[in-house]
Amino acid sequence: MKRLLIPLLFLLALPCTFAFRQDLSQPVQLDWETHFKGKADMRSPFFALTAMTWKYSYESTVYRNRVAIKLKNEVTIDKTRSWVKWDKIKNPEIRASLLHHEQGHANIQYVLLLEAERVLKNRNYAVSNYKAQISELANQISSFFDTMQRNYDDETEHGSNHKMQTRWDEIIQDKIDESRAAMAELQK
């Protein structure tokens, strides 16, 4: 079987000034026709590339020496920068396997979204430097999930190691379940 090599391009957009909303109930569900409209890089050894962006912004209110933030948090798929080499995935099984692997990347970004929501909203920030504290936490979250994405590709051999892909599917689902449970606990 041919090895499938799929890189993941991460873009981190730090505090933005425009508003956006994200459905926190489920990850974005990828499909080839909707999310992969970019021109394939024919020099790349990979069969597909998914470009995703995490954006966050917040409004802050200071009251009695406490800072409260209203967080806006979103993960998007950059359709114009995501691409696939259609000539390399004509076989339906390879096409499905590759899309499944790419969905794993989107699911990891969903966990990032949930964790950013939980961590950034539920901290006590110092009035004197809350912007720096929020920025540092966001950078830590981003760094952690960038590493997780790289480990996912490395350990699954970009989706071609089916045993490790199955293991990572379980890891990712466990992380989704943990993050959802943590969010539900905070909302009580």
N, C-alpha and C positions, 0 to 999 in steps of 0.2 A: 504494500500500500504506500502511496506517496505520502510524504510528510507534509502536513499542513502547517505553514508558518504564518501567523497572523500577529502583527504588532498592534499595540494599542496606543493611540496618541492621546495624551492628556493635555488639556488646556485648563489652567486655573485662572479664572477671572476674579480678582479680589474686589472689594467693595464697589458695587456699581450704583449708579444713581437712578436707574429705572426700576419700575415695579414688575414683578413676575410672580406667578403662582405655580406650585407643583403639587400634583396629586401624591400624597404620601402613602396611599393605600396599596400600591403595587409598583413594581419596576416598569419602565418603558418596555414594551414588547416589540422586539426588533423584527422586521421583515425586509427581505432583499429589495423589493420594489420601492418601498417608502424611504428607507434609511440609508441606502447606499447609492447615491446619485452622482458622486464625484468621479472624476476621470482617474482610472487606475494608473498607478505608477508602474510601468512595464519594466523598469529597472529593479524594482523591489523583488526580493525572493519570496515575498509573502503573497497569499492568495486574496487577502482582504485587509482592510484597515477600518477600524471604527474610531471616529474622532468624537470625543465626549468632552463636555464642558461642565464644570461645577461653578455656579454663581451664587454669591450670597451678598446681601446687603442688610442693613438694619437701621431702624430709627431708635434713638435713645432718649430716655427721659430721666432726669436727675431729680430726686425728691428726697429731702432729709438725708442727704449724704449717701443715698443709694442710687444705683443705676439700674434701670429696667430697659430691656431692649425688645423691640418688635422685629423679629427676624423674617427675612424673605430668603428662601433657600430653594435652588433649582438645579437639576441635572438635565442637560439637553444633549441630543445627538446632533452633531453638525453634519447634516445630510450632504452638503456640497463638498465636504472634505473626507467623507467616508466613501470607500470604494470597494469594488470586488472585481476580480478577474474572471469574468463569466466563462471564458474559454477553458479555464482550469477546473471549473466545478460543474461540468455538464452532467456528471453522474448524480442522480437524485440522492443517493446515500451520502456522497461526499458533500453535496450542497446542504443537506439537512444537518450533518455532523458539524460542518463549519458554522452554520447559523446558530446551532446549539452552543458551540464554544463562544461565539460572539455574544450570545445572550448572557453567558456567564459574566462577561465584562460589564454588561449593562446592569446585571444584578448586583455586582460588587459596587458599582456607582450608586445604586439604590441604597445599599447599606451605608455608604458614605453619607448620603442625603439624610437618612434617619439618625445616624450618629451625630452629624452636624446639628441637626435640629435639637437633639437631646442635650448635647454638650454645650453648645453656644447659648441656648436659651436658659439653661438651669445652672448658671454660675453667679456667684456674687462678685461683681466687678468693683474695683476701686474707682472713685470719681476722678482721681488725679491721673489715671493712666488706663482707663477702660478700653480705649481704642487700640492701644498697643496690646493689651491682654487678649482682646477678641482676635486681633490679627495673628498673634502668636498661636492661639488655640486653633484657628482655622488653618494655619500653616502646618501644625502638627497633625491635624486630621488629614489634610491633603497628602502629606508625606507618608503617613501610615498606609493610606489606601493606594497611593502610587506604588509603594513597595508590594502591597498585596496583589495588585494587578500584574506586576512583573513576575512575582512568584507563581501566580496562576499560569501565566504563559510558559514560564520556564519548566515548571513541574508537569504540566500537561503536554509539554512539547508542542505548544500552540494548537492543542486539541487533538493531536495525532496519537497520544498515549491514552487509550480509552479507559484503562484501569484508573489512571490518575485523574482523568476527566470526571469519572464517576465519583471518585473520592472528593474532588473539588466541588462537584455539584452538591454533595452532602455538607461540606464545610460552608459553602455560601448559603445554603438553605438554613443551616443552624444559625448563622450570623443574622440572617433576615429575621428568623423567629426570635432570637435574643433581643434584637433591636426593637422589634415590634412590642415585645413584652415589656421592655424598659420604658418605652414611650407610653404604653397603656398604664403602667404603674404610676408614672408621673402625672397622668391626667386624672387620677382618682382624687 
